[in-house]
Structure formats: structure tokens, C-alpha cells
């Protein structure tokens, strides 16, 4: 099976239009392995469009995304990418375990390893007791956890997570971020979209997006410092109004 060489993500000149609507307006980013990279912005600013282009689900109108040495979209790259959409793509009539087995087969995982990984990710995300219930009976937060479990299942080199903790209780959200930190420390490349300011503070590097454009990039501390802001919320407001030094 062909593999991607390295997991550095290079985004160059990405534009995306839907008819007359220009959703992305020249996005350039470099996302290196071993860190958590956050994309912060309000709903509708273009975060989901960008992450879908990164995952090869959408085509860009202009520009390119490369993961390692492969230009996206590249079908085999999905074996090395864990993707979590904003909307849960689960089979309601199947149990949680059956959903994970289905995704594991898509990733061509062997049965013994698959069963081991199902137990691991279910334990991490506090789903072990619910694995044999139909997914249609899950709460919204449980569905989000199952979607994240599916993204983590095959131990990918790259994680593309679109607002992964929406609807998840604060204690579990804390443990999820601890796991993301552990994975980053192992050299994984983790890209997370969020509109939650305290999650942005947990990222190693960060871009702020507004109306399809990046308005600031850097570490959370540098972003706040350049905006002369006391916290990320104030920094985002100032950048959105044209203040700060991006």
C-alpha cells in the first residue's frame, strides 16, 4: 500500500468559491508534526471548508494542499489521516462497536488489532459501556465521542478534527485534550478547528480566521501580545476589527 512520506502539511494559496460566494480567500499555512495547530474562528468563517479541502473531501478553486509528499486529494492518504467531521457520519441502526468495526475495515485493519484498538479508544472516550447499544440511541455528546473514536482508531499520523469537543462535558473535554497533547508529543500532526477561546489557548500554534481570511498566526501568546490583548477573546475581537500586527 503506498504511503505518504512525512506528515508536514503545506497549504498554499487556497481559494474556494461556491457560486458567487468566496468562502476562502488565499489561505497559506504550514503545519508541522509534533504540535497541536488550532484554527479559531466564528461559525461560517470558512473553517469547515478549509478542513474538508485538507482532507480531500472538497476541491479547492485555486491553490493546493500537500500532506507529506502527496498533493490532496489522494485516496491512499486517508489510511494515514484521522478525520472527524463537524457532522457525525454514523450508522444509526448499528451499535457503536459495529460502527467502529466498519471504519476499521475501511482502514484495512486486521481483526485482532482492530478489536484491541476499539477497546482502547472506547476506554479513552468513556464509551465502553455503550459500545453494544445502537448509535441512534446515543446522545449528541456520545455521537461526537464515537466520531472521535473512529478518527483515532487506526492510529493515524495526521489528525484533522473539526470542532471535536462540541457537546462534550468539561471533564471529558479535559481528558480529550490531554490525549491530543500526548499524541502530539509522540510526533503526530494534529489540526483542530474551534470557536472556543480556552481551547485556542491549549494549541501550540494558532491561526485566527475571519470571513475566509487569516487575520493572525503564531503562538497563542504571540497572538495576544501583538494584539495588545489580555486574553484570546480580546485578541480575536481586535484582529477582527483590523487591529493587531498579524
C-alpha positions in Angstrom: 0.0 0.0 0.0 1.5 3.4 -1.0 2.3 5.7 1.9 2.8 9.4 2.4 6.3 10.4 3.2 6.2 12.6 6.3 3.2 14.3 7.8 4.0 18.0 7.3 1.0 19.9 5.9 1.6 22.7 3.4 -1.3 24.9 2.4 -0.6 27.3 -0.5 -2.9 29.9 -1.9 -6.2 28.2 -1.2 -9.3 29.8 -2.6 -12.7 28.3 -2.6 -15.9 29.7 -4.1 -19.4 28.4 -4.1 -21.0 30.3 -7.0 -20.6 33.9 -6.2 -19.7 33.3 -2.6 -16.0 33.3 -1.9 -15.6 31.2 1.2 -11.8 31.1 1.3 -9.6 33.9 0.1 -5.9 32.9 -0.3 -5.0 30.7 2.7 -1.4 29.9 3.4 -0.4 27.7 6.3 2.4 25.4 7.4 1.5 22.7 10.0 4.4 20.7 11.3 4.3 17.3 13.1 4.6 17.2 16.9 2.3 20.1 17.7 -1.4 20.9 18.1 -2.3 23.5 15.5 -5.5 25.4 16.0 -7.8 27.3 13.7 -10.0 29.7 15.6 -13.0 31.5 14.2 -16.7 32.0 14.4 -19.2 29.8 12.7 -19.4 30.4 9.0 -15.9 31.9 8.7 -14.6 29.1 6.5 -13.0 26.7 9.0 -15.0 23.6 7.9 -14.5 24.4 4.2 -10.7 24.5 4.7 -10.5 21.3 6.7 -12.6 19.5 4.1 -10.2 20.6 1.4 -7.3 19.4 3.6 -8.9 16.0 3.9 -9.5 15.8 0.2 -13.3 15.9 0.5 -13.6 19.2 -1.3 -11.6 20.5 -4.3 -10.1 24.0 -4.0 -11.0 26.6 -6.6 -7.3 27.5 -6.6 -4.1 26.6 -4.7 -3.0 23.3 -3.3 -2.7 21.2 -0.1 0.1 18.8 0.4 0.4 16.3 3.2 3.9 14.9 3.2 4.8 14.4 -0.4 1.3 13.9 -1.6 -1.0 16.5 -3.2 -4.5 16.3 -1.9 -6.9 14.8 -2.7 -5.0 11.5 -2.6 -7.1 8.5 -1.8 -4.4 6.4 -0.1 -3.5 9.2 2.2 -6.8 8.6 4.1 -5.2 5.5 5.5 -2.8 7.8 7.4 -5.3 10.6 8.3 -7.8 10.6 11.1 -10.7 12.9 10.0 -13.5 14.0 12.2 -16.3 16.0 10.6 -18.4 18.6 12.3 -21.5 16.5 11.5 -21.4 12.9 12.7 -21.2 10.3 9.9 -22.5 7.3 11.8 -24.9 4.4 11.1 -27.8 4.9 13.5 -29.0 1.3 13.2 -25.6 -0.2 14.1 -24.1 -0.3 17.5 -21.1 1.7 18.5 -18.9 -1.3 18.2 -20.3 -2.2 14.7 -19.7 1.4 13.6 -16.1 1.2 14.7 -15.6 -2.3 13.1 -17.0 -0.8 9.8 -14.5 2.1 9.9 -11.7 -0.3 10.9 -12.4 -2.4 7.8 -12.2 0.7 5.6 -8.7 1.3 7.1 -7.9 -2.4 6.3 -7.1 -3.2 9.9 -6.6 -6.8 10.9 -9.3 -8.2 13.3 -7.1 -8.7 16.4 -5.6 -5.2 16.2 -9.0 -3.7 15.4 -10.6 -5.3 18.4 -7.7 -4.1 20.6 -8.0 -0.5 19.3 -11.7 -0.5 19.7 -11.3 -1.3 23.4 -8.6 1.4 23.7 -10.4 4.2 22.1 -13.7 3.3 23.8 -12.0 3.4 27.2 -10.3 6.7 26.4 -13.6 8.3 25.4 -15.8 6.6 28.1 -17.8 4.6 25.6 -17.0 1.1 26.8 -20.4 0.5 28.5 -22.3 1.9 25.4 -20.5 0.1 22.6 -23.2 -2.5 22.1 -26.1 0.0 22.1 -27.5 1.3 18.8 -25.9 4.6 17.8 -29.4 6.0 17.2 -29.9 5.8 21.0 -26.8 7.8 21.7 -26.9 11.4 23.0 -25.4 14.1 20.9 -22.2 14.2 23.0 -21.9 10.4 22.8 -22.1 10.6 19.0 -19.3 13.1 19.0 -17.2 10.8 21.1 -17.8 7.9 18.8 -16.9 10.0 15.8 -13.6 11.0 17.5 -13.0 7.3 18.4 -13.4 6.4 14.7 -10.8 9.1 13.8 -8.3 7.8 16.4 -9.0 4.1 15.6 -6.2 3.4 13.1 -3.5 5.4 15.0 -3.0 7.9 12.1 0.0 10.2 11.6 -2.3 13.2 10.9 -5.5 14.2 12.8 -7.9 16.7 11.2 -10.6 17.4 13.8 -13.4 19.8 13.1 -14.7 21.2 16.5 -14.2 17.8 18.1 -15.4 18.7 21.6 -18.7 20.3 20.8 -21.4 18.9 23.1 -18.9 17.1 25.4 -18.9 17.7 29.1 -16.0 19.7 30.6 -14.2 16.8 32.4 -14.2 14.6 29.4 -13.1 17.5 27.2 -10.1 17.9 29.5 -9.1 14.2 29.1 -9.5 14.5 25.3 -7.1 17.5 25.2 -4.7 15.6 27.4 -4.8 12.7 24.8 -4.3 15.2 21.9 -1.2 16.5 23.8 0.1 13.0 24.3 -0.3 12.2 20.6 1.4 15.5 19.6 4.3 14.7 21.9 4.6 11.4 20.0 5.1 13.3 16.8 1.6 13.2 15.4 0.4 16.2 13.3 -2.8 17.5 14.9 -5.0 20.2 13.3 -8.1 21.3 15.3 -10.8 23.8 14.4 -12.6 25.6 17.3 -14.6 28.6 18.2 -13.8 28.1 21.9 -11.2 30.6 23.3 -9.9 28.3 26.1 -9.2 25.5 23.5 -7.3 28.0 21.3 -5.1 28.7 24.4 -4.2 25.0 24.5 -2.7 25.0 21.0 1.0 25.3 20.3 0.3 27.4 17.2 -2.8 29.1 16.0 -4.4 30.9 13.1 -7.4 33.2 13.5 -9.9 33.2 10.6 -12.5 35.8 9.8 -14.7 35.8 6.7 -12.5 33.4 4.8 -9.2 35.1 5.6 -6.5 34.5 8.1 -6.1 37.6 10.3 -3.3 36.4 12.6 -0.9 33.5 13.0 1.5 32.4 15.7 1.7 31.0 19.2 -1.3 32.0 21.4 1.0 34.2 23.5 2.3 36.0 20.4 -1.1 36.5 19.0 -2.3 38.1 22.2 0.9 40.1 22.6 0.7 41.5 19.0 -2.9 42.5 19.6 -2.0 44.1 22.9 -4.8 41.9 24.4 -5.1 40.4 27.9 -6.8 37.2 26.6 -7.7 35.4 23.4 -11.2 36.7 23.2 -10.0 40.3 23.3 -7.2 39.5 20.7 -9.8 38.0 18.3 -12.0 41.0 18.6 -9.2 43.4 17.9 -7.9 41.4 14.9 -11.4 41.1 13.5 -11.7 44.9 13.6 -8.4 45.3 11.8 -6.2 45.8 14.9 -3.0 43.9 15.9 0.1 43.1 13.9 -0.5 39.8 12.0 
